[in-house]
């Protein structure tokens, strides 16, 4: 039942066809790294296609909030996963909301992304963001205090131990979520992004033993 519900949602949004590689890899298949900041911190490199997808979605969110006044979109829904036998196998599901923690302000996670990749819609190079924290667990030169247990689990799942080689190609998908859209459980009708995230995690938890989400699941 959950697999059928998941597959129908993926088909509706063409996730298998439109997902892109999460990481940039070299000719040997290792994920590339770069050095940033005054201290030349080493971080994993997202693929150009991943960056382009995030920028395309967040540009739409910013335009919706600043210019049109429609407030049509709640934010960005994103997924990380593998593809197997023509299906998208979820590894992590999350969201980046348009509205920040202040009084209706535009979220800092989606502003100035063409110039600043530190936050980058939750996929930024800084610590406390996905790429920055994963890099701390995969690459050398990071303080032990930055190696969060959550991202140690990511590293173990995605990478061959002690290397920059992926166990299998990792894909990324994102879309701007229109609050009038029907979610994964069609019986609920139009679904907010915040509710959809938990619904998707609940469904994905029943079909993907490698799912890395912790919130929204019984353990």
C-alpha positions in Angstrom: 0.0 0.0 0.0 2.7 2.5 1.0 4.8 1.6 -2.0 1.9 2.3 -4.3 1.1 5.6 -2.7 4.8 6.6 -2.9 5.1 5.6 -6.5 2.0 7.5 -7.5 3.3 10.7 -5.9 6.7 10.2 -7.6 5.0 9.7 -10.9 2.9 12.8 -10.5 5.9 14.9 -10.1 8.2 13.0 -12.5 10.8 12.6 -9.7 12.8 9.8 -11.3 13.0 11.6 -14.6 13.8 15.1 -13.2 16.1 14.3 -10.2 19.7 15.2 -10.6 23.0 14.1 -9.1 23.5 15.6 -5.7 27.3 15.6 -5.8 30.0 16.5 -8.3 32.3 13.5 -8.9 35.7 13.2 -10.6 36.7 10.7 -13.3 37.4 8.0 -10.7 33.9 8.4 -9.2 35.0 10.1 -6.0 33.0 13.1 -4.8 34.9 16.3 -5.3 35.9 18.6 -2.4 36.7 22.3 -2.3 38.2 24.7 0.3 36.4 27.7 1.5 36.7 30.6 3.9 39.8 32.1 5.5 40.6 28.8 7.2 40.2 26.9 4.0 37.6 24.5 5.4 37.1 21.5 3.1 33.6 20.8 1.9 31.9 18.4 -0.5 30.9 19.8 -3.8 27.3 19.7 -5.0 26.8 19.1 -8.7 26.1 22.0 -11.0 22.7 20.5 -11.8 21.9 20.4 -8.1 22.8 24.0 -7.6 20.8 25.0 -10.7 17.7 23.1 -9.4 17.9 24.8 -5.9 18.4 28.2 -7.5 15.5 27.7 -9.9 13.1 26.8 -7.1 14.2 29.4 -4.6 14.1 32.1 -7.3 10.5 31.2 -7.8 9.9 31.4 -4.0 11.5 34.8 -3.7 9.6 36.2 -6.7 6.3 34.9 -5.3 7.0 36.6 -1.9 8.6 39.9 -3.0 6.9 40.8 -6.3 3.7 39.0 -7.0 2.3 39.2 -3.5 0.4 36.0 -4.2 2.2 33.9 -1.5 1.3 30.9 -3.6 4.1 28.7 -2.3 4.9 27.5 1.2 8.5 26.8 0.3 10.8 24.1 -1.2 10.1 20.4 -0.8 13.3 18.4 -1.4 14.4 14.8 -1.4 17.7 12.9 -1.5 17.7 9.3 -2.7 18.8 6.5 -4.9 17.1 5.2 -8.1 16.6 1.5 -8.4 14.6 -0.4 -11.0 12.9 2.7 -12.3 11.9 3.9 -8.8 13.1 6.7 -6.5 14.2 5.3 -3.2 14.1 8.0 -0.6 17.0 8.6 1.8 16.0 12.0 3.2 13.0 14.2 2.9 12.9 17.8 4.0 11.6 21.3 3.4 12.8 24.9 3.3 10.0 27.3 4.1 9.6 30.7 2.4 8.8 32.4 5.7 11.6 32.8 8.3 11.4 32.7 12.0 10.6 36.4 12.3 7.3 38.2 11.8 6.5 37.1 8.2 10.0 37.8 6.9 11.6 36.1 4.0 13.7 33.2 5.2 17.5 33.8 5.2 17.8 30.2 3.9 16.5 31.3 0.5 17.9 34.8 0.1 21.0 35.9 -1.9 21.7 32.3 -3.0 23.3 33.4 -6.2 26.1 35.1 -4.2 26.1 33.2 -0.9 26.1 29.4 -0.7 26.6 29.2 3.1 22.9 28.3 3.8 21.6 27.5 0.4 18.1 26.4 1.2 19.4 24.0 3.9 22.0 22.5 1.6 24.7 25.1 2.4 28.4 24.7 3.0 28.3 26.1 6.6 28.0 24.0 9.7 24.4 23.3 10.8 23.5 22.8 7.1 23.5 19.6 5.2 26.6 19.8 3.1 28.7 21.5 5.8 27.8 19.0 8.5 28.2 16.0 6.2 31.6 17.3 5.1 32.7 17.4 8.7 32.0 13.6 8.9 33.6 12.7 5.6 36.5 15.0 5.1 39.6 15.6 7.2 40.4 18.8 9.1 37.1 19.3 10.9 36.9 19.5 14.7 35.4 16.4 16.4 32.7 18.7 17.9 31.3 19.3 14.4 30.7 15.6 13.7 27.1 15.3 14.5 25.6 11.8 15.0 22.9 12.6 12.4 25.5 13.2 9.7 27.7 10.4 10.8 24.7 8.2 9.8 24.5 10.0 6.5 28.2 9.4 5.8 27.9 5.7 6.6 24.9 5.4 4.3 26.2 7.3 1.4 30.0 6.6 1.3 32.3 3.6 1.3 34.0 3.7 4.6 37.0 6.0 4.8 36.7 7.1 1.1 35.0 9.7 -1.0 33.4 7.0 -3.2 29.6 6.8 -3.1 28.1 3.4 -2.4 25.8 4.2 -5.4 24.9 7.4 -7.2 22.9 9.8 -5.0 20.2 12.0 -6.5 18.5 15.2 -5.5 15.0 16.5 -6.3 13.2 19.7 -5.3 10.1 21.6 -6.2 8.3 24.8 -5.0 5.3 23.5 -3.1 2.0 25.2 -4.0 -0.2 25.1 -0.9 -3.2 24.4 -3.1 -1.6 21.1 -4.3 -2.8 17.8 -3.2 -0.2 15.9 -1.2 0.8 12.2 -1.0 -2.4 11.1 0.6 -5.0 12.4 -1.9 -7.9 12.0 0.5 -6.6 15.0 2.5 -6.9 17.4 -0.5 -4.8 20.5 -0.5 -1.9 20.0 1.8 0.5 22.5 3.5 4.3 21.9 3.1 4.8 21.4 6.8 2.1 18.7 6.9 3.3 17.1 3.6 6.8 16.7 4.9 5.6 14.5 7.8 3.2 12.6 5.6 6.0 11.8 3.1 8.4 10.8 5.8 5.7 8.4 7.2 5.2 6.8 3.9 8.9 6.7 3.0 9.6 5.1 6.4 7.5 2.1 5.4 9.3 1.5 2.1 12.9 2.6 2.5 15.0 0.8 5.2 17.8 3.3 4.6 15.7 6.4 5.3 17.8 8.9 7.3 15.0 11.0 8.7 14.5 10.7 12.4 11.6 13.1 13.1 8.2 11.8 12.2 9.1 8.1 12.6 8.8 5.7 15.5 12.1 4.2 16.5 
